[in-house]
Structure formats: C-alpha cells, structure tokens
Amino acid sequence: MDHFRELISSKKRVVVKIGSSSLRHKETGDFDYIKMETLVRELCNIRNQGRDVILVSSGAIAAGRKTVGLKGDDHSVAVKQACAAIGQARLMMVYERLFSQYGQTAAQVLMTKNTIVADLNRFNAHNTFMELLKLGAIPIVNENDTISTYEIEFGDNDTLSAIVTALTGADLLILLSDIDGLYSDDPRKNPKAEFMPIVPELTPEIMAMGKASTGSDVGTGGMESKLRAAEIATKSGADMIIANAKDVRILHRIMDGRDIGTLFLANKDENFYLKDYVED
C-alpha cells in the first residue's frame, strides 16, 4: 500500500472537489473564510510545484439562499436557479480574491449535462480546459444550475468532478467530503463499520456499499455518488481519493504520499467512453 501512496507524489494533473457543507459554518450557513483561504493556499502550493490543478466547488445555491434569506432547501426549481445565479457570483468573488492574494489566476467554468453529451460541446470544453491549464490558470468548475434543471434534481459535483477528471486526462481526483473515506457500512450508524484504506478494484460488493446520504443538509452527494465518481475516474485512468474536508491541509499531506483517506486505484478501461456515463 505504501508503494501506491508514494506514487501520488508523481501526479501531474489533479482535480480537487469540495462540497457545500465543507465551505460553510454549520451554525450560520455563512462562508468559512479561514477554511476557504486554507484550501486556496493548498491549491496554489500544488500549482507552484508544477502540477495542473482544477477545483470543482459546490456552494452556489447555498450561498444564494443565505444571501436572500431563504431557509432550508425545499424550494421550486426556479427559486433554486435564482439562488444559484446570486450565489455563484458571490462564490467566485471570494475565490478570485483569495487566489489573487497568492498570485494565481482563477477561471470560472460552468458545465451542464449537455456539455458532455453533445460531441462538439465536449470537444470545445476539452480545448478550453487545456488552454486554461497551458496559461497557468486554475479552473474553478461548478454545475450551471442557473439554466439546467437536470443537475439540480439529479446531479452532484462528485460525478461532475469525475467527468472533469476524464475530460481533462487528469491522473488524480481528490474528493474532500464529510467522511474519512469508504467504510463497509455507515460509521455514523454502525460503530463496527470497517475503514477501507485502499480499493484495488471496484467490485459489485464495493459498489453495493454506496449509501444515499452523507447526513449533510447542504450538499447533494452521498457515498453512492462517490463510488460512481470512482468508477468514472478509475476507468478513465485516474486514481481517486476520498478524504475528510474537516482539515483541508490534508491536501499537501496526500500529495506527499501519506496514508490518508481511501485510495481507489486506476483501472483504465480501453473501451471507456465518457459520454456513456452521462447519457440516460
């Protein structure tokens, strides 16, 4: 296992996903600026090591709800779309200020299901990512919830981050979540659940461990979506790690090859076709 962890330090293109619940104070719903600043510093340091970095960040709808004073998330699609429009602007404003403090250029990329399903759109999206990375920018990706109802109702950024990983040919995906990694059962409900530090292959038994909820009232992705992300990422040829976002400083420790989170090993499928994983 140490050998596989050591190989993480040689990764050249890294996608990091962080969810809504990890960016906000639980008590108020406001941005956790200290955590966001630490996250940005970690990403900039990875970039300064000569690696390509892409951030997939949730948080737009939650930020918009907080801004306009809406409680809960049981609202119509139109309200959620409006909140996404307000919140995405605020989210990017914060990221832009933080990245600029460290001399890095941030770029916003909003994607929908149609970005991948339509061949020309997928081709153009790939080219845009490649050019941004060539220019040294750090793309910040989110679902375009303002115009797309599909992602609001059914999508999640775990899947989106895996799609971005495959689209850009990244060799590592890190999912920062509210759990330490993959367990044999929900550790919140079953104290005997066993932690799994490494998953060499996604067997049917592993996939069956997926759960519908993480216990978060802000995010949309549970362990089920993370395992689906692992399927996309590993079949595209990337390793994937699930780790706890409680302390985002674990990013540099992960990149140093330390034994953190659950590591899903790449199992490149020569017949992998990204479009197959987003079409109904």
C-alpha angles and dihedrals in degrees: 000000000000089000092058092047091051090056090062089074089064096057114125105190120038130187116198122193124194126181134225096255091055094056099052142064107254093216098054108013090234122134116279096227095184092055092044091050091049091048092052092047090052092049092048090051091053089049090049088057087066097260127130112245130197123181121205106196130184123195108094099111093042091049091049093049090052093047095054094037101248117157124218125353103265096114137125121273090251091055091048091050091051090048089050091054092051096040097046090058091051093045093052092045090059094045093047092053093047096046092046090056088064095044095253128133116230123201128194119227118180117190138188133191088263090060088073102028095056109071096215092047091050091049092049093046091052091050092048092052092048092051093047091051091046088054090052095247125144109230115218108205132196137157112268093241091164093074105016123076093180095069094044093054102034111006134087137186093245088070092040092054091052090049090051089048091054094041093053098038092241116174098210135040120189117194110198106202143158092265133066094239140286119343130185087243138359103297091203090064103026116046089190093061110129122229116231112211095184136022111196093183137011101239124179087257091056093047089051089062090073116118129203097231141034093201092253119132092199107047128060104210124091133177090282091062091045091055090049088052089050090053092053095042098045094044089051088055103262132121116232132206129195111202139163116269093203088102110024090191085086087084094081090042090054090049089050088060099252121158099259129142127341117314117209110198121226115255103180113211111209088207093053112137115179095208090064090067098055103039119092 
